[in-house]
Amino acid sequence: MDTIESVLRAARARIDQVDAEVLLAHALGQGRSWLYAHGDAPIPPAAMAAFETLVQRRLGGEPVAYLIGRQGFWRLDLEITPDTLVPRPETELLVELALARIPRGRTVDVLDLGTGSGAIALALALERPDARVVATDASIAALEVARGNAGRLALGNARFAHGHWWDAVHQAAFDLIVSNPPYIAEGDPHLMQGDLPREPRGALSSGSDGLDAIREIVAGAPGYLRPGGWLLLEHGRDQGPAARRLLRDAGFDEVATERDLEARDRVSLGCLAAAGRASSVHP
């Protein structure tokens, strides 16, 4: 009977090492750390067959998160389905920047536009339990995933609304708005690479230059932000200059772009400060 060590050694020639470990652990109903301590353990035939099916599906391009139905993000273990994007580690920068602008121990109103699995909204709700977080999405199926994640994580300070961008928002004013909108240009070859062909296209691409959603969000945000409120947007590595220009044209101050760990432009942000009034939500 094959052992964990021998099966992983063979699988690494076919798929990424981490993917192999995650999929085998899932097939065995164990964590990855368990594999390291049980390399000589035999793999039951049923688990071996399940693992081989998962490997074949991975070779066919299915994201690992869809295969196991889970993805870690921030301090959360999220349910993930093909109705949602797979949360990426680089999006944690957006969470960090948002948290820096949400004081602890104060009741503030936060909006997450295009929440998908709820990753950003639920990370903020977890870290700021006094915040009232509203998360929207145009996909009913995605919202059901997000609601399920909120319920399983017992995060009662998050609620959800269905609709396309501002159509879903019925509250008058927020202290902070955050979004990881679609920002890949239609026809970009990256859409046919890696895991992207299997993820929801509407959550990935937006117009000929990838900026249509960002334009719509920036244009509408001043009507939903309190003076001193912040708007933070994730975008592509070459879209920082365009995002900053849109923010300035919409009347935002303190406009900046922050880079991710790979030194790529990742998040642009601005503050809707009233004349003569300091930000009400910046620490």
Buried (B, 14 or more C-beta within 10 A) or exposed (E): EBBBBBBBEEBBEEBEEEBBBBBBBBBBEBEEEEBEEBEEBBBEEEBBEBBBEBBEBBEEEBBBBBBBEBBEBBEBEBBBBBBBBBBEEBBBBBBBBBBEBBBEEEEBBBBBBBBBBBBBBBBBBBBBEEBBBBBBBBBEEBBBBBBBBBEEBEBEBBBBBBBBBBEBBEEEEBBBBBBBBBBBBBEBEEBEEEBBEBBBEEBBBBBEBBBBBBBBBBBBBBEBBBBBBBBBBBBBEEBBEBBBEBBEEBEBBEBEBBEBEEEEBBBBBBBBBEEEEEBBBBE
